[in-house]
């Protein structure tokens, strides 16, 4: 059995995305928005969010506050059998 070194694993790129909600927004309105603009989503504070790794759904979670930062608590892992 071959063991991977930490340096080999550190070169792997994984893009994590969290979808809190969705909305439809015309491009012209998006381009007019400045820093600090708020976009209304179709989600409520109790709704679960979807967590993606490289575009694949891997888990569901809920939004939580960690001090002054926003965090995600994983509530359910998604396996290939769930899809």
Backbone as a ProteinNet text record, in pm:
[ID]
protein_1_A
[PRIMARY]
XXXXXXXXXXXXXXXXXXXXXXXXXXXXXXXXXXXXXXXXXXXXXXXXXXXXXXXXXXXXXXXXXXXXXXXXXXXXXXXXXXX
[TERTIARY]
84.4	0	88.5	53.4	130.9	60.5	133.5	78.4	110.4	8.2	29	92.1	182.7	243	150.6	170.2	88.8	107.1	226.8	249.5	170.7	151.6	72.7	-74.1	-126.1	-266	-287.8	-191.4	-207.4	-215.3	-178	-184.7	-320.8	-407.9	-540.6	-630.5	-693.1	-780.1	-925.1	-993.2	-1135.6	-1207.4	-1304.4	-1383.3	-1510.7	-1528.9	-1647.1	-1744.1	-1869.4	-1975.2	-2090.4	-2151.3	-2268	-2381.3	-2493.2	-2609.3	-2708.2	-2727.9	-2818.7	-2960	-2974.6	-3103.6	-3081.9	-3191.8	-3183.8	-3275.8	-3249.4	-3336.2	-3314	-3407.9	-3392.1	-3365.7	-3260.6	-3220	-3172.1	-3230.6	-3183.5	-3038.3	-2962.3	-2821	-2805	-2892.2	-2880.2	-2891.7	-2977.7	-2993	-2868.8	-2815	-2693.3	-2577	-2563.5	-2453.8	-2464.6	-2586.1	-2606.9	-2574.2	-2565.8	-2542.5	-2399.7	-2387.1	-2255.8	-2220.3	-2108	-2062.2	-2164.2	-2195	-2289.3	-2434	-2457.1	-2594.2	-2646.7	-2776.7	-2840.4	-2927	-2913	-2994.4	-3089	-3218.9	-3319.1	-3320.3	-3315.3	-3319.1	-3452.2	-3481.1	-3607.1	-3598.1	-3498.5	-3476.2	-3512.3	-3541.2	-3568.3	-3456.5	-3448.2	-3337.8	-3335.8	-3446.5	-3450.7	-3427.5	-3420.8	-3402.5	-3261.9	-3250.4	-3117.7	-3048.7	-2917.2	-2840.5	-2775.2	-2735.9	-2672.6	-2523	-2441.2	-2295.9	-2242.3	-2167.2	-2112.3	-1960.4	-1899.5	-1754.8	-1731.2	-1661.2	-1636.4	-1764.9	-1872.3	-1998.6	-2087.1	-2043.1	-2120.3	-2178.6	-2308.3	-2371.5	-2312.8	-2255.4	-2193.5	-2259.8	-2332	-2390.8	-2498.7	-2577.2	-2673.7	-2635.1	-2669.4	-2632	-2722.7	-2685.3	-2760.9	-2662.7	-2708.4	-2625.7	-2620.8	-2503.3	-2487.9	-2390.3	-2400.8	-2308.8	-2197.9	-2073.1	-1956.8	-1889	-1921.2	-1874.3	-1940.7	-1859.6	-1913.3	-1908.8	-1871.1	-1860.5	-1975.8	-2004.4	-2108.1	-2041.6	-2097.9	-2046.3	-2157.6	-2121.3	-2217.6	-2196.4	-2302.7	-2299.7	-2356.8	-2279.5	-2325.2	-2424.2	-2542.7	-2648.1	-2668.8	-2627.1	-2647.8	-2543.8	-2476.1	-2382.7	-2459.9	-2428.1	-2495.3	-2402	-2450.6	-2371.2	-2423.6	-2348.9	-2391.8	-2526	-2554.7	-2680	-2799.6	-2775.9	-2884.9	-2928.5	-2842	-2871.2	-2961
-117.7	0	123.5	219.1	341.9	454.3	525.2	635.1	766.4	852.7	983.6	1078.6	1158.7	1258.1	1379	1458	1578	1673	1681.9	1773.4	1730.9	1601.2	1553.9	1591	1576.6	1608.9	1760	1838.8	1984.2	2042.6	1966.7	2014	1988.6	1914.8	1884.6	2006.7	2051.3	2168.4	2122.8	2173.3	2143.8	2276.7	2303.4	2425.8	2394.3	2460.4	2440.4	2556	2521.9	2621.3	2587.4	2690.3	2672	2754.9	2688.9	2757.7	2781.6	2908.7	2947.5	2966.9	3004.6	3030.2	3073.3	3100.7	3139.4	3257	3324.8	3432.4	3452.9	3516.2	3557.9	3707	3748.6	3887.7	3925	4028.3	4070.5	4118.3	4090.5	4129.7	4280.2	4360.6	4506.8	4550.5	4481.5	4515	4471.9	4355.6	4306.5	4401.7	4451.5	4542.2	4676.7	4716.8	4843.9	4835.5	4714.4	4697.3	4734.5	4794.9	4831.6	4749.1	4782.3	4714.4	4732.3	4624.6	4629.2	4609.3	4589.9	4567.8	4435.6	4429.7	4310	4247.6	4116.1	4042.7	3953.4	3971.4	3889	3748.7	3647.9	3508.1	3446.5	3329.9	3261.1	3172.8	3193.4	3108.9	3184.2	3106.4	3160.9	3117.3	3179.3	3151.4	3006.3	2935.9	2796.8	2694.9	2740.9	2649.7	2591.7	2468.2	2409.2	2459.9	2453.6	2495	2371.2	2384.4	2275	2303.4	2201.4	2216.3	2134	2199.6	2136.2	2135.4	2028.1	2019.6	1993.8	2085.5	2077.4	2054.1	2120.3	2114	1995.2	1907.6	1789.6	1809.3	1783	1793.5	1688.3	1732.3	1637.8	1637.3	1746.7	1753.4	1860.3	1854.5	1958.6	2013.3	2137.1	2197.1	2311.1	2376	2493.2	2604.2	2726.2	2843.9	2870.6	2906.5	2940.4	3056.1	3128.1	3238.2	3188.9	3220.6	3187.7	3320.9	3375.1	3510.1	3607.7	3680.6	3773.2	3714.4	3588.2	3522.7	3426	3400.1	3304.1	3170.5	3063.3	2928.6	2837.1	2718.2	2617.2	2492.4	2443.9	2319.9	2209.6	2105.7	1996.5	1910.5	1893.2	1813.5	1679.8	1667.7	1541.8	1528.6	1415.3	1384.5	1312.7	1344.5	1283.1	1178.6	1056.5	951.5	929.1	853.4	822.2	749.9	676.2	601.1	692.7	812.1	906.7	979.2	984.1	1062.8	992
0	0	0	-86.9	-98.1	-21.5	60.4	140.1	70.1	54.8	-6.1	94.5	46.2	134	144.3	248	268.3	150.8	94.9	-16.9	-140.7	-160.7	-275.5	-257.9	-138.3	-111.1	-116.6	-74.7	-73.2	-213.6	-314.9	-453.6	-517	-448.9	-501.5	-481.6	-590.4	-584.8	-574.2	-471.6	-452.5	-434.9	-521.7	-511.9	-434.3	-321.2	-237.4	-261.5	-289.4	-308.7	-215.8	-159.7	-74.5	-132.6	-162.8	-217.7	-104.2	-72.2	34.8	-16.7	-140.7	-202.4	-345.2	-415.2	-555.6	-581.7	-693	-739	-887.3	-953.9	-1092.9	-1093.1	-1163.4	-1162.6	-1302.3	-1363.6	-1495.6	-1488.7	-1592.6	-1596.8	-1575.5	-1636.2	-1622.4	-1476	-1399.7	-1257.8	-1179.9	-1213.7	-1148.7	-1173.1	-1295.6	-1329.7	-1259.1	-1222.7	-1153	-1004.1	-951.8	-808.3	-771.1	-657.3	-607.3	-484	-428.7	-306.9	-195	-125.1	-14.7	-56.8	-187.7	-234.8	-179.6	-157.1	-103.6	-212.3	-231.1	-327.2	-248.5	-269.5	-201.2	-261.1	-175.5	-218.4	-179.1	-236.8	-207.5	-83.7	-0.7	116.9	245.2	347.8	480.7	574.5	691.5	782.9	832.7	827.3	874.3	762.4	636.7	524.1	523.1	473	462.5	336.7	336	220	157.6	32.9	-40.5	-51.5	-26.8	-30.1	-146.5	-235.1	-354.7	-349.5	-398.6	-416.5	-564.5	-629.2	-773.6	-851.9	-811.5	-883.2	-849.2	-762.2	-722.5	-582.8	-568.2	-437.1	-343.6	-231.2	-137.5	-0.7	31.7	166	171.1	276.8	309.9	445.8	471.6	598.7	636.7	744.4	789	823.7	802.8	827.5	977	1026.5	1167.7	1180.9	1287.4	1314.9	1406.6	1370	1451.6	1482.7	1598.3	1629.6	1534.4	1458	1359	1219.1	1207.4	1077.2	1056.4	929.4	894	866.9	922	900.7	853.5	812.4	769.1	854.3	914.1	990.8	901.2	874	788.7	866.3	808	873.3	805.3	679	605.8	495.8	493.6	385.1	274.6	150.1	35.2	-24.5	-37.8	-101.5	-242.9	-324.3	-461.3	-459.5	-355.8	-346.8	-326.4	-267.9	-241.7	-367.9	-470	-590.9	-686.5
[MASK]
+++++++++++++++++++++++++++++++++++++++++++++++++++++++++++++++++++++++++++++++++++

